[in-house]
Amino acid sequence: MSEIGPWADPAKALIERVSDAIGGMLVPWQIERTAKAEANAKIISAKAELEVSSLRDRAERRKYHEAIIDQKNIESVVVRSLVYLNEDARPEKIHDDWIRIFLSKCKMYSDEDMQDLWSRILAGEANIASSFSRKTINLVSLLDEIEARYFAALCDFSIKVDYGKGVYFPFVNSFDENIHLNAGLSFSVLKNLESLGLVHLSQVGGFREGLGKNELEFEYFEEKIKYNTTKEKYFDAGIVKFSSVGLELRRVCDVGPVNGFVDYFKENFEKINPSLKLVDL
């Protein structure tokens, strides 16, 4: 500007005005600053690329590691399922969508008890197609190991009733009975199972089931119990009931008889159904 002489100030003003109009003009000092900025930008870009590349490599290693674990879990479930297959099982009848959903869920479990549960479901579906709904598959994927064990414990208290269909219901007459509390089935545990969609609870009145014939027959493992029902069209079944998903899942739970349950059932069932008469077998 000093070389321009008297026109230095107008020249400076012109440059600034043009710069404002076009978004900036490069004068020598700006060129130098821009060059330094570009050099720094390249350095920053190179560092960023190295960081991204390293991050990408770690992500690939993580995916590879997860894929190995998923594959091991799937194969373990499939191998375990073989011992539960019936001779007339038809695995080819399993729907493609069902098996994809099943594998996407069971691969997440390394716990042996949960793998055994998944393997029973797979074998059950292979034995009889459409035995387990997608809703059941999704619900099981939400269970943790403790919740699954509590549900299995509740299934130990389930008794089969044949009033046309032959289904199971868990007999609970009160939320504070020692026989259930000793198995860890407190009210809060049962409420959690209800929130998961496995059971329904009734705190007032209990559940009633219809009768299809004049004799009401129960079966608890090897024990047979029978009542005359000539005057009734229904019976009271306690305050806990399996949901449709719970009934599906009950079929694959590893259940066993509870000591003293038959006596508990008879005593409390007759309290809530006083008009039914026990038949000696």
Accessible surface in RSA format (square Angstrom, percent):
REM  Atomic radii and reference values for relative SASA: ProtOr
REM  Chains: A
REM  Algorithm: Lee & Richards
REM  Probe-radius: 1.40
REM  Slices: 20
REM RES _ NUM      All-atoms   Total-Side   Main-Chain    Non-polar    All polar
REM                ABS   REL    ABS   REL    ABS   REL    ABS   REL    ABS   REL
RES MET A   1   100.39  52.0  61.77  40.9  38.62  92.0  60.76  51.7  39.63  52.5
RES SER A   2   106.30  89.8  75.11 100.2  31.19  71.8  57.36 122.1  48.94  68.6
RES GLU A   3   171.87  98.7 135.86 102.8  36.01  85.7  57.69 111.6 114.18  93.2
RES ILE A   4    75.39  42.9  62.35  46.4  13.04  31.4  69.02  49.7   6.37  17.3
RES GLY A   5    33.85  41.7   0.00   N/A  33.85  41.7  26.56  72.9   7.29  16.3
RES PRO A   6   115.52  84.2  81.34  74.1  34.18 124.2  95.75  79.1  19.76 122.8
RES TRP A   7   167.45  67.2 167.45  81.0   0.00   0.0 137.38  73.3  30.07  48.8
RES ALA A   8    19.74  18.2  19.14  29.5   0.60   1.4  19.29  27.2   0.45   1.2
RES ASP A   9   113.04  79.2 107.85 107.3   5.19  12.3  32.28  76.0  80.76  80.5
RES PRO A  10    76.57  55.8  65.71  59.9  10.86  39.5  72.67  60.0   3.90  24.2
RES ALA A  11    22.09  20.3  15.90  24.5   6.19  14.1  20.98  29.6   1.10   2.9
RES LYS A  12   109.48  53.4 109.45  67.2   0.04   0.1  52.05  46.9  57.43  61.2
RES ALA A  13    56.10  51.6  49.67  76.7   6.43  14.6  52.28  73.6   3.82  10.1
RES LEU A  14   114.08  63.5 109.84  78.6   4.24  10.7 113.64  79.8   0.44   1.2
RES ILE A  15    54.78  31.2  54.00  40.2   0.78   1.9  54.78  39.4   0.00   0.0
RES GLU A  16    90.56  52.0  87.98  66.6   2.58   6.1  38.00  73.5  52.56  42.9
RES ARG A  17   153.18  64.3 151.04  77.0   2.14   5.1  61.85  84.5  91.34  55.4
RES VAL A  18    53.55  35.2  51.76  46.9   1.80   4.3  53.55  46.5   0.00   0.0
RES SER A  19    21.78  18.4  19.29  25.7   2.49   5.7  16.00  34.1   5.78   8.1
RES ASP A  20   112.76  79.0  81.99  81.6  30.77  72.8  25.38  59.7  87.38  87.1
RES ALA A  21    75.93  69.8  35.31  54.5  40.62  92.4  44.41  62.5  31.52  83.5
RES ILE A  22   112.27  63.9  76.89  57.3  35.38  85.3  85.60  61.6  26.67  72.4
RES GLY A  23    74.07  91.3   0.00   N/A  74.07  91.3  37.82 103.8  36.25  81.2
RES GLY A  24    41.21  50.8   0.00   N/A  41.21  50.8  23.54  64.6  17.67  39.6
RES MET A  25    74.43  38.5  68.03  45.0   6.41  15.3  70.51  59.9   3.92   5.2
RES LEU A  26   117.40  65.4  92.09  65.9  25.31  63.6  92.09  64.7  25.31  68.1
RES VAL A  27    31.58  20.8  29.84  27.0   1.75   4.2  31.58  27.4   0.00   0.0
RES PRO A  28   110.19  80.3 102.49  93.4   7.69  28.0 105.18  86.8   5.01  31.1
RES TRP A  29   149.34  59.9 141.52  68.5   7.82  18.4 127.59  68.0  21.75  35.3
RES GLN A  30    38.88  21.7  38.84  28.4   0.04   0.1   2.67   5.7  36.21  27.5
RES ILE A  31    94.21  53.6  92.66  69.0   1.55   3.7  93.25  67.1   0.96   2.6
RES GLU A  32   101.97  58.5  96.41  72.9   5.56  13.2  36.91  71.4  65.06  53.1
RES ARG A  33   146.33  61.4 143.52  73.2   2.81   6.7  62.76  85.8  83.57  50.6
RES THR A  34    51.64  36.7  48.17  48.8   3.47   8.3  37.63  50.5  14.01  21.2
RES ALA A  35    54.87  50.4  46.28  71.4   8.59  19.5  50.15  70.6   4.72  12.5
RES LYS A  36   125.03  61.0 120.54  74.0   4.49  10.7  77.59  69.8  47.44  50.5
RES ALA A  37    56.33  51.8  46.03  71.0  10.30  23.4  52.18  73.5   4.15  11.0
RES GLU A  38    99.96  57.4  97.18  73.5   2.78   6.6  32.67  63.2  67.29  54.9
RES ALA A  39    49.92  45.9  43.82  67.6   6.09  13.9  48.26  68.0   1.66   4.4
RES ASN A  40    83.17  57.4  82.12  79.4   1.05   2.5  17.88  43.0  65.29  63.1
RES ALA A  41    53.61  49.3  47.12  72.7   6.49  14.8  50.55  71.2   3.06   8.1
RES LYS A  42   151.97  74.1 144.57  88.7   7.40  17.6  90.49  81.4  61.49  65.5
RES ILE A  43    95.97  54.6  92.50  68.9   3.47   8.4  95.82  69.0   0.15   0.4
RES ILE A  44   115.10  65.5 114.25  85.1   0.85   2.1 114.56  82.5   0.54   1.5
RES SER A  45    68.86  58.2  61.41  82.0   7.46  17.2  29.40  62.6  39.46  55.3
RES ALA A  46    55.89  51.4  46.93  72.4   8.95  20.4  54.97  77.4   0.92   2.4
RES LYS A  47   127.19  62.0 125.67  77.1   1.52   3.6  73.02  65.7  54.17  57.7
RES ALA A  48    45.58  41.9  42.77  66.0   2.81   6.4  45.15  63.6   0.43   1.1
RES GLU A  49    99.55  57.2  97.69  73.9   1.86   4.4  46.48  89.9  53.07  43.3
RES LEU A  50   128.82  71.7 124.34  89.0   4.48  11.3 124.78  87.6   4.04  10.9
RES GLU A  51   122.83  70.5 114.70  86.8   8.13  19.4  46.06  89.1  76.77  62.7
RES VAL A  52    70.87  46.6  69.87  63.3   1.00   2.4  70.46  61.2   0.41   1.1
RES SER A  53    38.26  32.3  38.11  50.9   0.15   0.3  10.46  22.3  27.80  39.0
RES SER A  54    48.75  41.2  43.29  57.8   5.46  12.6  28.02  59.7  20.73  29.0
RES LEU A  55   104.74  58.3 104.72  74.9   0.02   0.1 104.72  73.5   0.02   0.1
RES ARG A  56   121.09  50.8 115.35  58.8   5.74  13.7  56.49  77.2  64.59  39.1
RES ASP A  57    71.42  50.0  69.31  69.0   2.12   5.0  12.40  29.2  59.03  58.9
RES ARG A  58   117.18  49.2 112.76  57.5   4.42  10.5  50.52  69.0  66.66  40.4
RES ALA A  59    35.81  32.9  31.57  48.7   4.24   9.6  35.21  49.6   0.60   1.6
RES GLU A  60    90.90  52.2  87.38  66.1   3.52   8.4  36.51  70.6  54.39  44.4
RES ARG A  61   144.97  60.9 139.54  71.1   5.42  12.9  74.21 101.4  70.76  42.9
RES ARG A  62   126.23  53.0 119.19  60.8   7.04  16.8  63.55  86.8  62.68  38.0
RES LYS A  63   105.75  51.6 100.73  61.8   5.02  12.0  57.63  51.9  48.12  51.3
RES TYR A  64   152.81  71.3 147.76  84.1   5.04  13.1 111.40  83.7  41.40  51.0
RES HIS A  65   109.02  59.6 108.42  75.4   0.61   1.6  73.36  75.6  35.67  41.5
RES GLU A  66    77.26  44.4  76.39  57.8   0.87   2.1  25.76  49.8  51.50  42.0
RES ALA A  67    56.67  52.1  46.77  72.2   9.90  22.5  51.79  72.9   4.88  12.9
RES ILE A  68    74.34  42.3  70.86  52.8   3.47   8.4  74.19  53.4   0.14   0.4
RES ILE A  69    68.39  38.9  68.09  50.7   0.29   0.7  68.39  49.2   0.00   0.0
RES ASP A  70    32.01  22.4  32.01  31.9   0.00   0.0   6.69  15.8  25.32  25.2
RES GLN A  71    93.45  52.3  92.80  67.8   0.65   1.5  34.30  73.0  59.14  44.9
RES LYS A  72   139.01  67.8 131.74  80.8   7.27  17.3  76.98  69.3  62.03  66.1
RES ASN A  73     9.49   6.5   9.32   9.0   0.17   0.4   0.17   0.4   9.32   9.0
RES ILE A  74    31.17  17.7  31.15  23.2   0.03   0.1  31.15  22.4   0.03   0.1
RES GLU A  75    92.16  52.9  90.25  68.3   1.91   4.5  31.46  60.9  60.69  49.6
RES SER A  76    35.04  29.6  26.07  34.8   8.98  20.7  23.54  50.1  11.50  16.1
RES VAL A  77     0.27   0.2   0.27   0.2   0.00   0.0   0.27   0.2   0.00   0.0
RES VAL A  78    58.22  38.3  58.22  52.7   0.00   0.0  58.22  50.6   0.00   0.0
RES VAL A  79    96.17  63.3  93.14  84.3   3.03   7.3  93.14  80.9   3.03   8.2
RES ARG A  80    71.21  29.9  64.53  32.9   6.67  15.9  25.75  35.2  45.46  27.6
RES SER A  81     3.46   2.9   3.46   4.6   0.00   0.0   0.00   0.0   3.46   4.8
RES LEU A  82   101.83  56.7  89.23  63.8  12.60  31.7  89.39  62.8  12.44  33.5
RES VAL A  83   119.31  78.5  84.28  76.3  35.03  84.4  93.05  80.8  26.26  71.2
RES TYR A  84    67.47  31.5  53.67  30.5  13.80  35.9  43.95  33.0  23.52  29.0
RES LEU A  85    62.33  34.7  39.51  28.3  22.82  57.4  39.51  27.7  22.82  61.4
RES ASN A  86    78.62  54.2  67.35  65.1  11.27  27.1  13.78  33.2  64.85  62.7
RES GLU A  87   191.24 109.8 146.84 111.1  44.40 105.7  70.00 135.4 121.24  99.0
RES ASP A  88   108.97  76.3  93.09  92.7  15.88  37.6  48.68 114.6  60.29  60.1
RES ALA A  89    18.96  17.4   4.24   6.5  14.72  33.5   4.24   6.0  14.72  39.0
RES ARG A  90   119.40  50.1 118.94  60.6   0.46   1.1  42.29  57.8  77.11  46.7
RES PRO A  91    66.08  48.2  58.41  53.2   7.67  27.9  58.52  48.3   7.57  47.0
RES GLU A  92   117.09  67.2  79.16  59.9  37.93  90.3  67.28 130.1  49.80  40.7
RES LYS A  93   117.89  57.5  97.17  59.6  20.72  49.3  46.59  41.9  71.31  76.0
RES ILE A  94    23.20  13.2  10.98   8.2  12.23  29.5  11.21   8.1  11.99  32.5
RES HIS A  95   111.65  61.0 103.98  72.3   7.67  19.6  78.84  81.2  32.81  38.2
RES ASP A  96    94.06  65.9  91.51  91.1   2.54   6.0  13.62  32.0  80.44  80.2
RES ASP A  97    47.98  33.6  46.93  46.7   1.05   2.5   8.49  20.0  39.49  39.4
RES TRP A  98    13.39   5.4  13.15   6.4   0.24   0.6  13.23   7.1   0.15   0.2
RES ILE A  99    49.37  28.1  49.37  36.8   0.00   0.0  49.37  35.6   0.00   0.0
RES ARG A 100   143.85  60.4 136.46  69.6   7.39  17.6  69.37  94.8  74.48  45.1
RES ILE A 101    45.99  26.2  43.91  32.7   2.08   5.0  45.97  33.1   0.02   0.1
RES PHE A 102     0.00   0.0   0.00   0.0   0.00   0.0   0.00   0.0   0.00   0.0
RES LEU A 103    53.62  29.9  53.33  38.2   0.28   0.7  53.50  37.6   0.12   0.3
RES SER A 104    52.41  44.3  41.29  55.1  11.12  25.6  37.68  80.2  14.72  20.6
RES LYS A 105    62.84  30.7  62.27  38.2   0.57   1.4  14.56  13.1  48.28  51.4
RES CYS A 106     0.07   0.0   0.07   0.1   0.00   0.0   0.00   0.0   0.07   0.1
RES LYS A 107    64.14  31.3  63.79  39.1   0.35   0.8  15.97  14.4  48.17  51.3
RES MET A 108   133.02  68.9 104.08  68.9  28.94  68.9  97.33  82.7  35.69  47.3
RES TYR A 109    26.10  12.2  24.47  13.9   1.63   4.2  20.50  15.4   5.60   6.9
RES SER A 110    73.49  62.1  54.43  72.6  19.06  43.9  41.03  87.4  32.46  45.5
RES ASP A 111    44.26  31.0  30.37  30.2  13.90  32.9  15.06  35.4  29.20  29.1
RES GLU A 112   118.14  67.8 114.68  86.8   3.46   8.2  33.11  64.0  85.03  69.4
RES ASP A 113    81.90  57.4  73.47  73.1   8.43  19.9  20.34  47.9  61.56  61.4
RES MET A 114     1.77   0.9   1.77   1.2   0.00   0.0   0.00   0.0   1.77   2.4
RES GLN A 115     9.02   5.0   9.02   6.6   0.00   0.0   0.00   0.0   9.02   6.8
RES ASP A 116    32.52  22.8  32.52  32.4   0.00   0.0  10.17  23.9  22.35  22.3
RES LEU A 117    16.53   9.2  15.14  10.8   1.39   3.5  16.01  11.2   0.52   1.4
RES TRP A 118     0.00   0.0   0.00   0.0   0.00   0.0   0.00   0.0   0.00   0.0
RES SER A 119     0.00   0.0   0.00   0.0   0.00   0.0   0.00   0.0   0.00   0.0
RES ARG A 120    48.79  20.5  46.38  23.6   2.41   5.7   5.97   8.2  42.81  25.9
RES ILE A 121     0.00   0.0   0.00   0.0   0.00   0.0   0.00   0.0   0.00   0.0
RES LEU A 122    16.38   9.1  16.38  11.7   0.00   0.0  16.38  11.5   0.00   0.0
RES ALA A 123     0.82   0.8   0.59   0.9   0.23   0.5   0.82   1.2   0.00   0.0
RES GLY A 124    15.69  19.3   0.00   N/A  15.69  19.3  13.99  38.4   1.70   3.8
RES GLU A 125     5.69   3.3   5.51   4.2   0.18   0.4   0.00   0.0   5.69   4.6
RES ALA A 126     4.60   4.2   3.64   5.6   0.96   2.2   3.64   5.1   0.96   2.5
RES ASN A 127    28.95  20.0  14.05  13.6  14.90  35.9   3.14   7.6  25.81  24.9
RES ILE A 128   119.99  68.3 116.81  87.0   3.17   7.6 119.99  86.4   0.00   0.0
RES ALA A 129    46.08  42.4  27.97  43.2  18.11  41.2  27.97  39.4  18.11  48.0
RES SER A 130   102.51  86.6  70.51  94.1  31.99  73.7  39.39  83.9  63.11  88.4
RES SER A 131    17.68  14.9   7.71  10.3   9.97  23.0   9.52  20.3   8.16  11.4
RES PHE A 132     5.12   2.6   2.21   1.4   2.91   7.6   2.29   1.4   2.83   8.1
RES SER A 133    46.16  39.0  35.47  47.3  10.68  24.6  42.46  90.4   3.69   5.2
RES ARG A 134   116.43  48.9 113.59  57.9   2.84   6.8  38.99  53.3  77.43  46.9
RES LYS A 135   139.34  68.0 131.79  80.9   7.56  18.0  84.80  76.3  54.54  58.1
RES THR A 136     0.00   0.0   0.00   0.0   0.00   0.0   0.00   0.0   0.00   0.0
RES ILE A 137     0.56   0.3   0.56   0.4   0.00   0.0   0.56   0.4   0.00   0.0
RES ASN A 138    64.08  44.2  63.52  61.4   0.55   1.3  22.82  54.9  41.26  39.9
RES LEU A 139    13.23   7.4  10.67   7.6   2.56   6.4  12.76   9.0   0.47   1.3
RES VAL A 140     0.00   0.0   0.00   0.0   0.00   0.0   0.00   0.0   0.00   0.0
RES SER A 141    27.15  22.9  10.55  14.1  16.60  38.2   6.59  14.0  20.56  28.8
RES LEU A 142   129.01  71.8 105.11  75.2  23.90  60.1 108.95  76.5  20.05  54.0
RES LEU A 143     3.60   2.0   0.35   0.3   3.25   8.2   0.52   0.4   3.08   8.3
RES ASP A 144    65.14  45.6  61.29  61.0   3.85   9.1  32.41  76.3  32.74  32.6
RES GLU A 145    57.45  33.0  56.47  42.7   0.98   2.3  11.64  22.5  45.81  37.4
RES ILE A 146   104.61  59.5 104.38  77.8   0.23   0.6 104.52  75.3   0.10   0.3
RES GLU A 147    29.12  16.7  28.89  21.9   0.24   0.6   6.41  12.4  22.71  18.5
RES ALA A 148    15.23  14.0   9.71  15.0   5.52  12.5  11.08  15.6   4.14  11.0
RES ARG A 149   118.94  49.9 110.76  56.5   8.18  19.5  63.28  86.5  55.66  33.7
RES TYR A 150    69.87  32.6  69.79  39.7   0.08   0.2  30.45  22.9  39.42  48.6
RES PHE A 151     1.56   0.8   1.56   1.0   0.00   0.0   1.56   0.9   0.00   0.0
RES ALA A 152    26.83  24.7  26.34  40.6   0.50   1.1  26.57  37.4   0.26   0.7
RES ALA A 153    20.09  18.5  16.64  25.7   3.45   7.9  19.29  27.2   0.80   2.1
RES LEU A 154     0.07   0.0   0.07   0.1   0.00   0.0   0.07   0.1   0.00   0.0
RES CYS A 155     1.06   0.8   0.00   0.0   1.06   2.5   0.00   0.0   1.06   1.1
RES ASP A 156    32.42  22.7  32.42  32.3   0.00   0.0   0.40   1.0  32.02  31.9
RES PHE A 157     1.33   0.7   1.33   0.8   0.00   0.0   1.33   0.8   0.00   0.0
RES SER A 158     2.51   2.1   0.00   0.0   2.51   5.8   0.00   0.0   2.51   3.5
RES ILE A 159     0.65   0.4   0.56   0.4   0.09   0.2   0.65   0.5   0.00   0.0
RES LYS A 160    67.92  33.1  67.29  41.3   0.63   1.5  14.61  13.2  53.31  56.8
RES VAL A 161     0.52   0.3   0.52   0.5   0.00   0.0   0.52   0.5   0.00   0.0
RES ASP A 162    55.49  38.9  55.06  54.8   0.42   1.0  13.00  30.6  42.48  42.4
RES TYR A 163    42.80  20.0  34.70  19.7   8.10  21.1  22.64  17.0  20.17  24.9
RES GLY A 164    68.15  84.0   0.00   N/A  68.15  84.0  33.38  91.6  34.77  77.9
RES LYS A 165   180.23  87.9 145.27  89.1  34.97  83.3  95.33  85.8  84.90  90.4
RES GLY A 166    21.23  26.2   0.00   N/A  21.23  26.2   4.44  12.2  16.79  37.6
RES VAL A 167    43.64  28.7  40.78  36.9   2.85   6.9  43.64  37.9   0.00   0.0
RES TYR A 168    68.61  32.0  63.97  36.4   4.65  12.1  32.09  24.1  36.52  45.0
RES PHE A 169     9.97   5.0   9.97   6.2   0.00   0.0   9.97   6.0   0.00   0.0
RES PRO A 170     0.00   0.0   0.00   0.0   0.00   0.0   0.00   0.0   0.00   0.0
RES PHE A 171     0.00   0.0   0.00   0.0   0.00   0.0   0.00   0.0   0.00   0.0
RES VAL A 172     1.30   0.9   1.30   1.2   0.00   0.0   1.30   1.1   0.00   0.0
RES ASN A 173    36.16  24.9  23.16  22.4  13.00  31.3   0.00   0.0  36.16  34.9
RES SER A 174    30.41  25.7  26.87  35.9   3.54   8.2  17.51  37.3  12.90  18.1
RES PHE A 175    42.59  21.3  30.98  19.2  11.61  30.2  33.40  20.2   9.19  26.3
RES ASP A 176   107.52  75.3  91.72  91.3  15.81  37.4  36.57  86.1  70.95  70.8
RES GLU A 177    49.51  28.4  47.40  35.9   2.12   5.0   3.79   7.3  45.73  37.3
RES ASN A 178   107.67  74.2 103.36  99.9   4.31  10.4  20.49  49.3  87.18  84.3
RES ILE A 179    34.53  19.6  24.06  17.9  10.47  25.2  28.50  20.5   6.03  16.4
RES HIS A 180     3.83   2.1   3.83   2.7   0.00   0.0   3.83   3.9   0.00   0.0
RES LEU A 181    71.67  39.9  55.93  40.0  15.74  39.6  56.46  39.7  15.21  40.9
RES ASN A 182   130.50  90.0  90.83  87.8  39.67  95.5  31.55  75.9  98.95  95.6
RES ALA A 183    39.19  36.0  16.58  25.6  22.61  51.4  29.24  41.2   9.95  26.4
RES GLY A 184    28.11  34.7   0.00   N/A  28.11  34.7  24.68  67.7   3.43   7.7
RES LEU A 185     1.84   1.0   0.67   0.5   1.17   2.9   0.67   0.5   1.17   3.1
RES SER A 186    36.96  31.2  36.79  49.1   0.16   0.4  31.78  67.7   5.17   7.2
RES PHE A 187    76.24  38.1  74.70  46.3   1.54   4.0  74.70  45.3   1.54   4.4
RES SER A 188    78.55  66.4  67.34  89.9  11.20  25.8  50.49 107.5  28.05  39.3
RES VAL A 189    23.00  15.1  20.11  18.2   2.89   7.0  22.94  19.9   0.06   0.2
RES LEU A 190     1.42   0.8   1.42   1.0   0.00   0.0   1.42   1.0   0.00   0.0
RES LYS A 191    81.91  40.0  79.15  48.6   2.76   6.6  44.91  40.4  36.99  39.4
RES ASN A 192    57.90  39.9  53.07  51.3   4.83  11.6  19.75  47.5  38.15  36.9
RES LEU A 193     0.80   0.4   0.80   0.6   0.00   0.0   0.80   0.6   0.00   0.0
RES GLU A 194    48.35  27.8  39.54  29.9   8.81  21.0  16.26  31.4  32.10  26.2
RES SER A 195    90.88  76.8  48.35  64.5  42.53  98.0  52.58 112.0  38.30  53.6
RES LEU A 196    36.85  20.5  23.91  17.1  12.94  32.5  27.97  19.6   8.88  23.9
RES GLY A 197    30.49  37.6   0.00   N/A  30.49  37.6  27.32  75.0   3.17   7.1
RES LEU A 198     0.00   0.0   0.00   0.0   0.00   0.0   0.00   0.0   0.00   0.0
RES VAL A 199     1.00   0.7   0.00   0.0   1.00   2.4   0.00   0.0   1.00   2.7
RES HIS A 200    85.86  46.9  85.86  59.7   0.00   0.0  54.01  55.7  31.85  37.1
RES LEU A 201    23.96  13.3   2.30   1.6  21.66  54.5   2.30   1.6  21.66  58.3
RES SER A 202    18.54  15.7  13.39  17.9   5.15  11.9  10.64  22.7   7.90  11.1
RES GLN A 203   119.26  66.7  85.13  62.2  34.13  81.3  22.55  48.0  96.71  73.3
RES VAL A 204   136.67  89.9 116.97 105.9  19.70  47.5 119.87 104.2  16.80  45.6
RES GLY A 205    74.11  91.4   0.00   N/A  74.11  91.4  40.64 111.5  33.47  75.0
RES GLY A 206    23.02  28.4   0.00   N/A  23.02  28.4   3.97  10.9  19.05  42.7
RES PHE A 207    41.08  20.6  38.90  24.1   2.18   5.7  41.02  24.9   0.06   0.2
RES ARG A 208   142.81  60.0 116.30  59.3  26.52  63.1  40.09  54.8 102.73  62.3
RES GLU A 209    26.63  15.3  24.92  18.9   1.71   4.1   3.58   6.9  23.05  18.8
RES GLY A 210    42.55  52.5   0.00   N/A  42.55  52.5  29.94  82.2  12.61  28.2
RES LEU A 211    32.54  18.1   3.72   2.7  28.82  72.5   4.97   3.5  27.58  74.2
RES GLY A 212    59.78  73.7   0.00   N/A  59.78  73.7  26.91  73.8  32.87  73.6
RES LYS A 213    92.66  45.2  75.90  46.6  16.77  39.9  62.94  56.6  29.73  31.7
RES ASN A 214    97.70  67.4  94.07  90.9   3.63   8.7  14.04  33.8  83.66  80.9
RES GLU A 215    68.97  39.6  67.07  50.7   1.90   4.5  17.68  34.2  51.29  41.9
RES LEU A 216     0.33   0.2   0.33   0.2   0.00   0.0   0.33   0.2   0.00   0.0
RES GLU A 217    54.50  31.3  53.28  40.3   1.21   2.9  15.97  30.9  38.53  31.5
RES PHE A 218     3.69   1.8   0.00   0.0   3.69   9.6   1.31   0.8   2.38   6.8
RES GLU A 219    61.90  35.5  60.13  45.5   1.78   4.2   9.46  18.3  52.44  42.8
RES TYR A 220     8.28   3.9   5.76   3.3   2.52   6.6   6.95   5.2   1.34   1.6
RES PHE A 221    73.25  36.6  50.84  31.5  22.40  58.3  61.96  37.6  11.29  32.3
RES GLU A 222   166.33  95.5 144.37 109.2  21.96  52.3  66.41 128.5  99.92  81.6
RES GLU A 223    72.33  41.5  68.30  51.7   4.03   9.6   9.64  18.7  62.68  51.2
RES LYS A 224   112.86  55.1 100.61  61.7  12.25  29.2  76.30  68.7  36.56  38.9
RES ILE A 225     3.29   1.9   0.53   0.4   2.76   6.6   2.11   1.5   1.18   3.2
RES LYS A 226    46.03  22.5  45.96  28.2   0.07   0.2   9.12   8.2  36.91  39.3
RES TYR A 227     0.02   0.0   0.02   0.0   0.00   0.0   0.02   0.0   0.00   0.0
RES ASN A 228    61.37  42.3  58.92  56.9   2.44   5.9   8.25  19.9  53.11  51.3
RES THR A 229     2.37   1.7   0.00   0.0   2.37   5.6   1.26   1.7   1.11   1.7
RES THR A 230   104.72  74.5  74.19  75.2  30.52  72.7  55.11  74.0  49.61  75.0
RES LYS A 231   184.09  89.8 148.54  91.1  35.55  84.6  99.88  89.9  84.21  89.7
RES GLU A 232    50.27  28.9  39.36  29.8  10.90  26.0   6.59  12.7  43.68  35.7
RES LYS A 233   176.69  86.2 166.35 102.1  10.34  24.6 110.40  99.4  66.29  70.6
RES TYR A 234    81.06  37.8  79.43  45.2   1.63   4.2  52.62  39.5  28.44  35.1
RES PHE A 235     0.08   0.0   0.00   0.0   0.08   0.2   0.08   0.1   0.00   0.0
RES ASP A 236    24.07  16.9  24.07  24.0   0.00   0.0   6.41  15.1  17.66  17.6
RES ALA A 237     3.15   2.9   3.06   4.7   0.09   0.2   3.06   4.3   0.09   0.2
RES GLY A 238     3.24   4.0   0.00   N/A   3.24   4.0   2.57   7.0   0.67   1.5
RES ILE A 239    23.58  13.4  23.58  17.6   0.00   0.0  23.58  17.0   0.00   0.0
RES VAL A 240     1.53   1.0   0.00   0.0   1.53   3.7   0.00   0.0   1.53   4.2
RES LYS A 241    75.38  36.8  75.38  46.3   0.00   0.0  31.47  28.3  43.91  46.8
RES PHE A 242     6.19   3.1   1.15   0.7   5.04  13.1   1.15   0.7   5.04  14.4
RES SER A 243     9.79   8.3   8.32  11.1   1.46   3.4   9.79  20.8   0.00   0.0
RES SER A 244    80.78  68.3  68.34  91.2  12.45  28.7  50.09 106.7  30.69  43.0
RES VAL A 245     4.50   3.0   4.32   3.9   0.18   0.4   4.50   3.9   0.00   0.0
RES GLY A 246     0.00   0.0   0.00   N/A   0.00   0.0   0.00   0.0   0.00   0.0
RES LEU A 247    59.20  33.0  57.12  40.9   2.07   5.2  57.12  40.1   2.07   5.6
RES GLU A 248    34.36  19.7  34.36  26.0   0.00   0.0   8.45  16.3  25.91  21.2
RES LEU A 249     1.06   0.6   1.06   0.8   0.00   0.0   1.06   0.7   0.00   0.0
RES ARG A 250    26.94  11.3  26.15  13.3   0.79   1.9   1.22   1.7  25.72  15.6
RES ARG A 251   134.08  56.3 102.16  52.1  31.91  76.0  60.44  82.6  73.63  44.6
RES VAL A 252    11.62   7.6   8.98   8.1   2.63   6.3  11.45  10.0   0.16   0.4
RES CYS A 253    16.19  12.2   4.63   5.2  11.56  27.2   2.92   7.4  13.26  14.3
RES ASP A 254   107.92  75.6  86.40  86.0  21.52  50.9  19.51  45.9  88.40  88.2
RES VAL A 255    37.77  24.9  17.59  15.9  20.19  48.6  18.57  16.1  19.21  52.1
RES GLY A 256    25.42  31.4   0.00   N/A  25.42  31.4  22.35  61.3   3.08   6.9
RES PRO A 257    94.34  68.8  71.16  64.9  23.18  84.3  71.16  58.7  23.18 144.1
RES VAL A 258    38.14  25.1  29.56  26.8   8.58  20.7  33.12  28.8   5.02  13.6
RES ASN A 259   150.94 104.1 124.30 120.1  26.64  64.1  42.87 103.2 108.08 104.5
RES GLY A 260    38.65  47.7   0.00   N/A  38.65  47.7  27.92  76.6  10.73  24.0
RES PHE A 261     0.41   0.2   0.19   0.1   0.22   0.6   0.19   0.1   0.22   0.6
RES VAL A 262    29.18  19.2  28.06  25.4   1.12   2.7  28.42  24.7   0.76   2.1
RES ASP A 263   103.01  72.2  98.24  97.8   4.78  11.3  31.46  74.1  71.55  71.4
RES TYR A 264    22.68  10.6  17.41   9.9   5.27  13.7  21.92  16.5   0.76   0.9
RES PHE A 265     0.25   0.1   0.25   0.2   0.00   0.0   0.25   0.2   0.00   0.0
RES LYS A 266    58.05  28.3  58.05  35.6   0.00   0.0  19.96  18.0  38.09  40.6
RES GLU A 267   103.25  59.3  92.51  70.0  10.73  25.6  35.65  68.9  67.60  55.2
RES ASN A 268     9.63   6.6   9.63   9.3   0.00   0.0   0.00   0.0   9.63   9.3
RES PHE A 269     0.02   0.0   0.02   0.0   0.00   0.0   0.02   0.0   0.00   0.0
RES GLU A 270    60.17  34.5  54.16  41.0   6.00  14.3  19.45  37.6  40.71  33.2
RES LYS A 271   133.19  65.0 104.88  64.3  28.31  67.4  72.90  65.6  60.29  64.2
RES ILE A 272    48.94  27.9  35.48  26.4  13.46  32.4  41.62  30.0   7.32  19.9
RES ASN A 273    10.03   6.9   6.27   6.1   3.77   9.1   4.21  10.1   5.82   5.6
RES PRO A 274    99.59  72.6  82.43  75.1  17.16  62.4  87.33  72.1  12.27  76.2
RES SER A 275    51.66  43.7  32.29  43.1  19.37  44.6  34.03  72.5  17.64  24.7
RES LEU A 276     7.80   4.3   1.69   1.2   6.11  15.4   1.69   1.2   6.11  16.4
RES LYS A 277   129.63  63.2 127.46  78.2   2.17   5.2  84.35  75.9  45.28  48.2
RES LEU A 278    76.55  42.6  48.74  34.9  27.81  69.9  48.74  34.2  27.81  74.8
RES VAL A 279    40.00  26.3  33.24  30.1   6.76  16.3  36.45  31.7   3.55   9.6
RES ASP A 280   136.95  95.9 110.20 109.7  26.75  63.3  39.67  93.4  97.28  97.0
RES LEU A 281   134.07  74.7  54.56  39.0  79.51 199.9  88.78  62.3  45.29 121.9
END  Absolute sums over single chains surface
CHAIN  1 A    17187.2      14485.1       2702.1       9784.8       7402.4
END  Absolute sums over all chains
TOTAL         17187.2      14485.1       2702.1       9784.8       7402.4
